[in-house]
Amino acid sequence: MHEALAMATLALLGDETPVGCVFVHDGKIIGRGMNATNRTYNGTRHAEFIAINDILSQKDPNGLPLYGPEILADCDLYVTVEPCIMCASLLRQIGIRRVYFGAQNEKFGGTGGVLNVHLGNGKRVLETDYRVDDGKDASKGRCVEGDYEVSGGWLREEAIVMLRRFYVQENERAPEPRSKKERILKLEVEPMIEGDNGC
């Protein structure tokens, strides 16, 4: 998660919303991403999309793809902010194994903040819909095909303060520039409410 925060810091330094992520395969970071929506004027250039592009664009010394899309199903994602609904859907489509995030996304979150795209593709999943394997508790395993595990609150305070730093600064690309002289950077972070974001 520290590496994801480093990517978010780079985004912040470039006047981007400070969201960063890394994809980890077998304990090794294979892809990095940070938001680039302001720089590109493209609302789909979220950290997760950029990191996946990073992975699939890597070449071996012979110029052949280093990784195919199938590797993504064996990856864990560490991201500073809960994936939005669009990104949560993308992660479901690529078959991500597990997601760890810092701050909850209360406005656009796709893995518990607003919708639960990671469970049953966002449909209301009943307890009877869960598949129980090997006597495990149904809430601990995959529920239906495509579901993935989610765990939030990792370095949450750092992620929240970084977002607050972005929102108190001037954004030159905002449609209507508004003065932020009266805004105050709030460094206190409320405690996290216990809850299960997993399957």
FENFEN-V625499 format. One line per field, one symbol per residue. ss: DSSP state (H for helix, E for strand, - for the rest). phi: phi as a letter, one per 40 degrees, with the letter a starting at -180 (. if undefined). psi: psi as a letter, one per 30 degrees, with the letter a starting at -180 (. if undefined). A space follows every 10 residues. Layout:
# FENFEN-V625499
ss=???
phi=???
psi=???
This chain:
# FENFEN-V625499
ss=-HHHHHHHHH HHH------E EEEEE--EEE EEEE--HHHH ------HHHH HHHHHHH-E- ----E---HH HHHH-EEEEE E--EHHHHHH HHHH---EEE EEE-----E- E----E---H HH----HHH- ---------- --------EE EE---HHHHH HHHHHHHH-- ---------- ---------- ---------
phi=.ccccccccc ccccgbdcbb abbbbfgbcb abaadacccc fbccccdccc cccdccccbc dcgcdcbbcc cccbbbbbbc bddccccccd ccccgdcabb bcccbccbcb bhcbbbccbf fgccccdccc cbbfgccccc bccbdgcbcb bbgcfddccc cccccccccc bcccdbdbcb cccbccccbc ccccabccc
psi=feeeeeeeee eefghlkikl lkkkkhgkkf kkllkgeeef hjffhleeee eeeeeffkll fgglkeklff fffglkkkkf kkkleeeeee eeefhkekkk ldkkjfegkf hfeeliffjg hfljkleffk kkkhglkfff akelkfllkk klgjheeeee eeeeeefflk jfgkejkkkg efkkjjfkkk lkkkljfa.
